[in-house]
Amino acid sequence: MRRYRALPWIMATALLGGCGSAGNGPAVDSRDGLRQQAGEALTRYDQAFRAAGGAPFVPVGELTRQLGDWEPANGSFKESLSAGRVEAASTLPVAPQQAGTIVWTNGIRQDVPLISADEALAKLRAAGTGDCSGCAPLKLTGARLTTMTVKTTRGPATAPAWEYTIDGTSVRLARVAVDPSAIVRVTPPPWDADHPPEGLAIESATTTTASSELTVTFTGAPDPGSKPCGADYSAEAVESDLAVVVIVIEYRHAKDEACGDVGAQRSATLKLSRPLGERAVLEVTQGLPVALTITG
């Protein structure tokens, strides 16, 4: 067997230094460092929230969505889109009204300013990553104002969106049409490969309206701590009035075991000081919001 590769959860384990049975967790100084990191994440989130005028719209993940699958003959279109190589082949419309409405599944509504199809296209291009200098740009032939479902820190929401048609394919693109001034977007700290952030990032959270319990999911060891290469998990939260940062604590079977590099979805449940309410849930490594599900 080979030793672990530096997968995110494995690297977090090494940094936390947890070992032994469930009674032996990370060293106190390691956990104190994570709490400080969480406090800094809360500060960044609070600043982003106030900069957006206290907007409740905190989307999670990408604001662009592909509708349909690329045809076999259009294999290069995927790379063009990933690189943000998209341009309008004709004049795109402005929004027919200045404001739209975001609607959450619990019925809460929020009016928001809208941007034109051209402005949304500029945001779509700016979100591109990767190098595809040799790819031909996608040509957008039209746009219409519609809606799309977006994951947010308050559960799924239906938001105004521009839907674009593309020359030479049946695939369409959708991009949120909400003005950036009404969107809370958290900027993580600069990445330092020599000193990466500590901790294990959660991927989603679930709670109920009245409960103070929060269940989070993350990628961890496939087996429990009673088995070789396994681990058990608990979690704690660092809280503010606007958000909570979840710290996952790992209790490994043993230190420095030679194990495989396969991870599995794991979960942990923690107690908050009060029900989550409208607060966001953030992962600890970069302080980014995660998707929330409210079950009742």
N, C-alpha and C positions, 0 to 999 in steps of 0.2 A: 504493500500500500504506500501511496505517496502522501506527503504532508499536505495540509490544506493550502489551496491557492488563496490569494487575498481577495476572496469574494467579500462584498460589503458586510455580511453578517459575521464572517469569519474574522475579518479585520477588526470589527467592533469587539468581538470576543477577546482578541489578543490585547486590545487597548484597555478593556475593562479589567482584565486580569482575573476573571472569576475562575474558580476551580473547585473540585471536590463535590460533595453532596449539596442538596438544596439548603443546607444550613450554612454553607460557605459561599458568600457572594463576593462581589467586587470589593477591592480595597476601599476604605473610607475616602482616601484622598482622590481616587478615581471618580467616585460618585460625586464628591464635592466639585470636581472639575466639570462634570456633566451638568450639575445644577447651575454653575456659573455660565456655561455655554447656553443652557436653556434660558437663563435670565437675559442674556444678550439677544437671543432670538425673540423673546417677548418685546424687548425694547424696539427692535427693528420692525416687528409687526405693528406695534402701537403707532410708530411713526408713519408707516405706510397707510394705516387705517385713517389716521387724522389727515394725512395729505390728500386722501380721496374724499375729504369732507364727511367722514363717518359713514361712507357708503357701505351698505350691507352686502354688496355683491362681491364675493370673494371666490372666483372660479378656481378650480383645481385642474391642472393639466393644460393641454393645448386648447386654444380657442378656434382652431381650424379643424374641420372634419371633411374627410373624403366620403362621398356618397357613391357607392358602386365600386366595382372592381375593374382594373385596367384590362383591356383586351390584350390577347397575346401579341398582337402586332405593335402595341404601344408600351413595350417593356421599359423604354427609357423615360417614359412620362413620370414614373415613380421617383426616379433620381432627380428630375427637373423640379418636381414639387418639393422634395426634401431639401434641395438647395435654395429654394425660394426663387427659382427662375420662372416667374409667372408674370405676364404682362397683358394689358388690355388691347384687344384688336380693334376696338371701337369705343366710342364714348360711353362711359358707364353712368348710371343714374344717381341722383341724389336721393336722400330719403324723402318719401312723400309727406312725412310729418317730422317735426323737430324732436319729438319724444316718443318712446315706446315703453312697454311695461314688461318687467320680469315677474314671473309667477312661480312660486314654489309649490311643491306638492301639498303642503298644508294649507294652501289658499292665500298665504301672504303675498302681497303685490307691492312692487316698487317701480315708480316711474323713473326713467333714465333718459338722458340725452342720447341721440343717435348720431352716427357718422355716415358719410356718403360711401358708396360702393368703392370709389377710388381710394378713400382714406383707409377703409378696411383692407383693400388690396395691398396698400403700402405696409400695413401691419403684418399681413400674411407673408409678404416677401421678407420683411425684417426678421421673422421667426425662423427662416430657413437656416439649416445647418449643413455642413459638409461642403465638399468641393466638387462641382460638376461643371467646370468651365467649358467642357466640350459638349454639354447637353443643349439641345435646342429648347428655347423657352416655351412654356405652355401659352397658348393664345386664348384669352377669355373673350367669348363672343357676346356675352350679355350677363345681366344680373337682375335679380328680383328680391325684394324685401320679404322675408318669411320668418320662421322661428326655428330654433334648435334646442335640444335638451343638453344642459351643461351640468357637470358635477360641481358642487360648491361646498363650502364649509357649513352650510345649513341644509344640506340634502340636495337632491336633483331640482333643477329649475328650468323653466322654459324661457329662453331669452330671445330678443330680436336678433336676426342674422341675415346676412346677404348670402344668397345662393347663386353661384356662378356656373355658367355653361362653358364648355371648353371645346375648341375646334378639334375635330377628328376623333372624338370619343364620346361615349354616353355617360362617362363619369362626371359628376358635378362636385364642386367644392362649396362648403358652407363656412362662413366666418362670422363670429359674433359682431353685431353692429353697434354695440354699446360704446359710447365715447369713453376713452381711457380715463378721463377725469373721474368717472363714476365707478371705476374698477380698482379694487385693492390688489396690488401686485407687489409681492415681497421680493426684494433683491437680496439674495444670499451673500455672505461675505466672499471675498476672493478665494479661489481654491489654491491651496498650497500643498503640492504633492509631497513635499518633505515633512509637512506637519498637517496631515488630513484631520478633519474634525472627528472627535470621538463619538462613540455611541452607535446604536442600531436604529435605523430609520423605520418607523412604522409606515404602513401603506394605506390604511383606512381605519375608520373608527365607527362604532355603533353605540347608540344610547337610546333612552326613551325620554319623553318630555319632562317627566317628573323625577327621574332617577338621578342619583349622584354617581352611579356606576358607569364606567366607560370601558368598553371592550375594544381592544386594538388588534390588528393583524400585522404580521411582519414575516420576513423570511428568516428562518432559523434552522437549528439542527433537526433532522428528520425524526430522531428518536428521543425519548425522555432521558433524564439524567441518570436513571438507574442502569442504562445500557452504555457500553463503550461508545465513545464519540457522541453521546447524546447530551441533552441539556434540558433543564427546567427553566421557566421564566416567570418573573413577576414584573410589575411596572409601578411607577410613581409619576406624579405630575407636578410641575412648577406652574403656578397659575397667576394670571392677572385679571383685570376686569374685562379684557377684550379677547383673551386667548388662553390656552393651556398647552404646554409643551410636555410630551410624554417621554419619559426615560424608561427604556426596557433594561431590565437587570437579568443577566444570564448566570446560571449556576451549572457549570460544566461537570461532566462525569469525572474528568481528570485533566490535569494540565499537560500540554505538549504531547497529546496522543497523535499518532499517525493515522489520519482519517481521510475519507474521500471528500470530494468537494461538492456534493449534492446538498442543496438546501430544500426546505419544505415550508409551506405556510404554517405558521404557528400563531397563537393568540394569547393574550393576557388581559385580565380584568383588574381595573384599579378603582379606587374611591376618590372622588373629587371633594373639595370642601363644600360644594353646593352643586345643584344641577347645572349642566353645561349651559343651558339657555341659548343665547345667540352667539356665544363665544366660539372662536375657531379652535380647531385642534391642529397642532403643529408637530412635525417630526423634529428630533433633536439635532440631527447632523448639520442641516442647513437652515432650519427654521421655516421650512416651507409648509403650507397648509395641506392637509390631506382630506379626502372625500369623507363626508359624514353621512350615515344612514340613521334616521330616527324611526324606530320600529313602533312607536305608539305614544 
